[in-house]
Amino acid sequence: MIRQVIWGVILSFALIGQAVAATDKLVIHINENDPALFQEVLTNIENIQAHYAASEDDVIIEVVAYGKGITMLLADTSPVADRIEFLQFAYDGLTFTACGNTLDARAKHQNSVALLDDVGMAQTGIVRIMELQQQGYSYLKP
């Protein structure tokens, strides 16, 4: 009987520890074509990652770009392509997502709208942001 009580207490503390160590999640909204803003966002990501690494916690970050902000994620126009590639390699849990509607609209006027490697796509960028917020993501619009 005492053994069962002790195991129950140990299990309770283990579950409490798991609840405290929950992964934080952030969605970053980009809809402007501003290279300085792109650099600022990537610096924010590095700072956030450093903060969580120092506390040995995990963070998931998704950058969603649409409208004029899609420039950040296009292979032929991104002024931060090398930095994005490095960050994708360096940090697990970092995702970049482009808006399919924006890509479709650009494709009507351009021959190519190729994305950077490992950039995902959601058909509607704004809806993707909404979905992530419903899943408990914090929201940042720099």
Legacy VTK file of the C-alpha trace (Angstrom):
# vtk DataFile Version 3.0
C-alpha trace
ASCII
DATASET POLYDATA
POINTS 142 float
0.000 0.000 0.000
2.727 2.473 0.933
4.602 1.522 -2.225
1.519 2.425 -4.322
1.202 5.792 -2.587
4.884 6.558 -3.169
4.604 5.637 -6.856
1.477 7.763 -7.127
3.311 10.778 -5.682
6.285 10.209 -8.007
3.984 9.909 -11.009
2.153 13.099 -10.006
5.401 15.061 -9.836
6.484 13.649 -13.193
3.218 14.778 -14.802
3.506 18.226 -13.247
7.061 18.498 -14.605
5.855 17.579 -18.086
3.122 20.211 -17.931
5.635 22.890 -16.904
8.029 21.891 -19.713
5.441 22.437 -22.459
6.813 23.741 -25.737
6.083 27.388 -26.524
4.893 28.255 -30.033
5.091 31.483 -32.032
3.764 32.533 -35.436
5.395 35.540 -37.108
3.326 37.427 -39.694
5.142 39.022 -42.673
3.228 40.997 -45.319
5.638 43.798 -46.213
8.502 43.859 -48.717
11.097 45.434 -46.450
14.616 43.931 -46.317
15.304 45.691 -42.995
12.165 44.076 -41.554
13.264 40.677 -42.876
16.620 41.089 -41.113
14.891 42.181 -37.906
12.614 39.130 -37.955
15.544 36.775 -38.466
17.427 38.447 -35.612
14.316 38.051 -33.437
14.295 34.342 -34.284
17.963 33.995 -33.303
17.335 35.831 -30.023
14.282 33.719 -29.221
16.170 30.514 -29.994
19.098 31.604 -27.796
16.738 32.403 -24.924
15.064 28.999 -25.082
18.360 27.143 -25.538
19.759 28.832 -22.401
16.773 27.665 -20.373
16.840 24.228 -22.043
13.262 24.694 -23.219
11.854 24.171 -26.689
10.165 26.656 -28.977
8.402 26.179 -32.291
8.380 29.153 -34.660
6.526 29.471 -37.946
7.008 32.492 -40.197
4.029 33.002 -42.519
4.519 35.366 -45.464
1.895 36.644 -47.891
1.278 39.662 -50.084
4.382 41.785 -50.519
6.103 39.839 -47.726
6.381 36.792 -49.997
9.541 38.390 -51.432
11.345 37.134 -48.328
10.752 33.510 -49.376
11.209 33.611 -53.158
14.364 32.048 -54.569
14.969 34.819 -57.096
14.139 37.845 -54.914
14.918 37.095 -51.275
17.586 39.400 -49.868
17.921 37.049 -46.872
18.028 33.651 -48.598
21.402 32.633 -47.150
20.385 33.599 -43.647
17.085 31.707 -43.899
18.944 28.625 -45.143
21.356 28.847 -42.196
18.550 29.262 -39.638
16.612 26.326 -41.073
19.720 24.189 -40.689
20.586 25.501 -37.217
17.191 25.329 -35.504
14.727 22.477 -35.226
11.167 23.681 -34.964
11.601 26.613 -37.353
9.298 26.704 -40.370
8.781 29.218 -43.155
5.433 29.149 -44.960
4.389 31.003 -48.107
0.831 31.898 -49.066
-0.424 29.917 -52.062
-2.910 32.609 -53.066
-0.090 35.154 -53.277
2.028 32.723 -55.305
-0.893 32.067 -57.671
-1.431 35.794 -58.200
2.277 36.386 -58.874
2.429 33.425 -61.279
-0.089 35.182 -63.534
2.428 37.999 -64.075
5.760 36.167 -63.837
7.251 33.010 -65.314
8.721 31.783 -62.037
7.685 31.973 -58.418
10.063 29.350 -57.033
10.360 29.233 -53.268
13.555 28.859 -51.284
14.394 25.273 -50.345
12.373 23.809 -47.468
9.774 26.580 -47.498
6.267 25.212 -47.090
3.036 26.496 -48.538
-0.430 27.098 -47.135
-3.111 27.984 -49.667
-4.238 30.981 -47.626
-1.588 32.627 -45.456
-4.025 34.548 -43.290
-6.013 31.390 -42.572
-2.770 29.586 -41.676
-2.046 32.292 -39.097
-5.568 31.901 -37.699
-5.175 28.115 -37.481
-1.885 28.427 -35.631
-3.392 30.884 -33.156
-6.241 28.436 -32.540
-3.561 25.812 -31.770
-2.119 28.045 -29.055
0.583 29.887 -30.981
1.502 33.361 -29.770
1.327 36.001 -32.525
3.984 38.503 -33.577
3.547 41.136 -36.280
6.795 43.128 -36.327
LINES 1 143
142 0 1 2 3 4 5 6 7 8 9 10 11 12 13 14 15 16 17 18 19 20 21 22 23 24 25 26 27 28 29 30 31 32 33 34 35 36 37 38 39 40 41 42 43 44 45 46 47 48 49 50 51 52 53 54 55 56 57 58 59 60 61 62 63 64 65 66 67 68 69 70 71 72 73 74 75 76 77 78 79 80 81 82 83 84 85 86 87 88 89 90 91 92 93 94 95 96 97 98 99 100 101 102 103 104 105 106 107 108 109 110 111 112 113 114 115 116 117 118 119 120 121 122 123 124 125 126 127 128 129 130 131 132 133 134 135 136 137 138 139 140 141
